[in-house]
Amino acid sequence: MIFLSTIVGPLDVNCYILACRETCEGIVVDPGDGVDTILQLVADHDLKIVEIVATHGHFDHIGRVTSLMEKTGAPFAIHKADMFMVEGLADIAAFLGFQTDPPPAVDRFIDEGDAIAFGRETLNILHVPGHAPGNIALTWPGHAIVGDTVFAGSIGRTDLEGADLQTLMDSIHNKILTLPGDTILHPGHGPDTTIDREKRINPFLA
């Protein structure tokens, strides 16, 4: 699998590009900003983007979905529980002093048990609410894109609308930490980490 990442926007979101090496079909995860950079990476690897996926609906993760949809023609997928954030995207961002695209049209809702397919590659979906009600994780052998559930040495905020600390801890312990210990976690912000490392050093998971 081709796996690329770039840091986008004023809140330093990790945007991920994954693609099938055989077919060059791929997806973009969390294009909160940086459309030109994303498109350059896509062009550099001669990729065809077949879907845009959000780990959750916070504006810093979906702020430029509409622009990327227009540039690539790719559909957009998100968990239904975060639809209120999609609908309020521009207003929520403006209230916090940021600018985004208009709200994107959602082509399909995704949930645990569904899959994201591109070329000959398939990612599995876990529903891991707590930071956001619709937060999902995308998993494949040895890896998981976890959105803002858990970070290297920390966990996602729970002081936002729709967030809940106990729900987040349940998601982390019952979904994320049950993955193999050497699974590499690719979070929504900051560096990669692993399950084993977080079990050892993360003060929130003691």
Helices and strands as residue ranges (DSSP letters): E 2-8, E 13-19, E 25-29, H 35-44, E 48-53, H 59-62, H 65-72, E 76-78, G 80-82, H 83-87, H 89-95, E 108-109, E 115-118, E 121-127, E 136-140, E 143-147, E 150-151, E 154-155, H 165-171, I 172-176, E 184-187, E 193-194, H 195-201, G 203-205
